[in-house]
Amino acid sequence: METLASGNILLSPAEGKERSYRYHSLFADFLRDRLEMEQPGRLASNLRKAARWCAAHGAVGEAISYAKRGGDFEFAADLIASAYEEAGQYQGDHGSVLHWILDLPEACLDRLPQIRLGKAWSLSFNNGHEEALAEIAKVERAAAAAPPEAAASLRQTAGMIRCVSACLSGDAETARF
C-alpha cells in the first residue's frame, strides 16, 4: 500500500491519518462511474451511508459533502445546523460554512433558519454584505411564524449580524444597533 501511495499509483495517503489511503482521484472517478453504469442508484445509496459513517466518526465536513452528493439534503442540513457555529464563529472557517450551505435547497434553509443565520454571518465575513442582508430578511420573515422565544432569538441574532455586516462594509451609520 505504501509503495502504491508513494508512487501516486491508484492510491494517495489520506491527510492527517497514518496508514490510511484514498483512491487516486482519477481512479475513484472511474470506479464511481462504473458503479453507476452497472448498478444505477447504488452510488447515491453508498454516498448516504458514507455520510452517516463520517458523521458518526466526527468527520462532519466529509459527512456533509457525502450527504449532498448522495442527495440527502435533509441530513446535510441537520449536520450543518449542528456544526456551523463551531466552524464559523469559533474557528473562523466561514469558507467551509458557505461551501456546506452551497446547493442546499431553499426548503432546507426554510426549515432551519439557523442555517440562514450561519450563511449570513459567513457572507458578512466574506464581503457578501448585500447577500447577507437578503438572508437576514428571510430569517426575520421566518421569525414571524416562530414561537415567541425562538422568534426573539432569531431577531436578536439577525440584528447582531446586520450590525456586524454594516461595520465590516464601512457603514457606520447602519452599524448603530
C-alpha positions in Angstrom: 0.0 0.0 0.0 2.8 2.4 0.9 4.6 1.7 -2.4 1.5 2.4 -4.4 0.7 5.6 -2.4 4.3 6.9 -2.6 4.2 6.5 -6.4 0.8 8.1 -6.5 -0.4 4.9 -8.3 -4.1 4.3 -7.6 -3.7 5.5 -4.0 -2.7 8.6 -2.1 -2.2 9.0 1.6 -5.2 10.4 3.5 -4.4 13.7 5.1 -3.7 13.5 8.8 -4.4 9.8 9.0 -1.5 7.5 9.4 -1.7 4.3 7.4 -4.9 5.5 5.7 -5.3 5.9 2.0 -7.6 7.3 -0.6 -8.0 6.2 -4.2 -6.3 8.4 -6.7 -9.0 10.9 -7.9 -9.0 9.6 -11.4 -9.3 6.0 -10.3 -12.1 7.0 -7.8 -14.0 8.8 -10.6 -13.6 5.6 -12.8 -15.0 3.4 -10.0 -17.9 5.7 -9.3 -18.8 5.9 -13.0 -18.6 2.2 -13.4 -20.8 1.6 -10.3 -23.4 4.0 -11.6 -23.4 2.3 -15.0 -23.7 -1.2 -13.6 -25.9 -0.5 -10.6 -27.9 2.7 -11.1 -28.8 4.3 -7.8 -26.2 2.3 -5.8 -23.7 5.2 -5.8 -26.2 7.6 -4.1 -27.0 4.9 -1.6 -23.3 4.4 -0.8 -22.7 8.2 -0.5 -25.6 8.4 2.0 -24.1 5.5 4.0 -20.7 7.2 3.9 -22.2 10.4 5.2 -23.6 8.7 8.2 -20.4 6.8 8.9 -18.4 10.0 8.7 -20.8 11.9 10.9 -20.6 9.1 13.5 -16.8 9.3 13.4 -16.6 13.1 13.8 -15.8 14.0 10.2 -18.6 16.5 9.8 -17.3 18.3 6.7 -16.9 15.0 4.8 -20.3 13.8 6.0 -21.9 17.0 4.7 -20.2 16.6 1.3 -21.2 12.9 1.0 -24.8 13.6 2.1 -25.2 16.4 -0.5 -23.6 14.3 -3.3 -25.9 11.4 -2.3 -29.0 13.7 -2.5 -29.7 13.5 1.3 -30.1 17.3 1.7 -32.1 17.0 4.9 -29.3 15.1 6.7 -26.8 17.6 5.3 -28.9 20.4 6.6 -29.1 18.8 10.1 -25.4 18.4 10.2 -24.8 22.0 9.1 -27.2 23.3 11.7 -25.3 21.5 14.4 -21.8 22.4 13.1 -21.9 25.9 11.6 -21.5 27.8 14.8 -18.3 25.9 15.8 -16.8 26.1 12.3 -17.8 29.7 11.6 -18.0 31.5 14.9 -15.3 29.7 16.9 -12.9 28.6 14.3 -13.5 31.4 11.8 -13.9 28.9 8.9 -16.5 30.9 7.1 -15.4 29.5 3.7 -16.3 26.0 4.8 -19.7 27.1 6.1 -20.5 28.8 2.8 -19.3 25.7 0.9 -21.5 23.5 3.1 -24.6 25.6 2.5 -24.0 25.9 -1.2 -26.5 23.9 -3.2 -28.8 23.3 -0.2 -32.5 23.5 -1.4 -34.4 26.5 -0.1 -36.7 24.2 1.7 -33.8 23.1 4.0 -32.9 26.7 4.7 -36.6 27.5 5.4 -36.8 24.5 7.8 -33.7 25.5 9.7 -33.4 29.3 9.9 -30.2 29.0 12.0 -28.5 27.8 8.8 -29.5 31.1 7.1 -28.0 32.9 10.1 -24.8 31.0 9.7 -24.9 31.8 6.0 -25.4 35.5 6.8 -22.5 35.5 9.3 -20.2 33.9 6.8 -21.3 36.1 3.9 -20.6 39.1 6.1 -17.1 38.0 6.8 -16.5 37.3 3.1 -17.6 40.7 1.7 -21.1 39.4 0.8 -22.9 42.1 2.7 -25.9 42.5 0.3 -26.4 38.7 0.2 -26.1 38.6 4.0 -28.9 41.3 4.3 -31.1 39.2 2.0 -30.6 36.1 4.2 -31.3 38.2 7.3 -34.6 39.4 5.8 -35.6 35.8 5.2 -34.8 34.9 8.8 -36.9 37.9 10.0 -39.8 36.7 7.9 -39.4 33.2 9.4 -39.3 34.6 12.9 -42.8 36.0 12.4 -44.1 32.4 12.3 -41.9 31.0 15.0 -42.8 30.6 18.7 -42.2 33.8 20.7 -39.0 32.6 22.4 -37.4 31.3 19.2 -38.6 34.4 17.3 -36.9 36.7 19.8 -33.6 34.8 19.5 -33.8 34.8 15.6 -34.5 38.5 15.5 -31.7 39.3 18.0 -29.1 37.3 16.1 -30.3 38.8 12.8 -29.9 42.3 14.3 -26.4 41.5 15.5 -25.4 40.2 12.1 -26.8 43.3 10.4 -24.7 45.4 12.8 -21.5 43.5 12.2 -22.0 43.3 8.5 -22.6 47.1 8.4 -19.3 47.6 10.4 -17.4 45.3 8.0 -18.7 47.1 5.0 -17.8 50.5 6.4 -21.4 51.7 7.0 -21.0 53.2 10.5 -24.5 54.8 10.5 -26.3 51.5 10.0 -24.0 49.8 12.4 -25.6 51.6 15.3 -27.6 48.9 16.9 
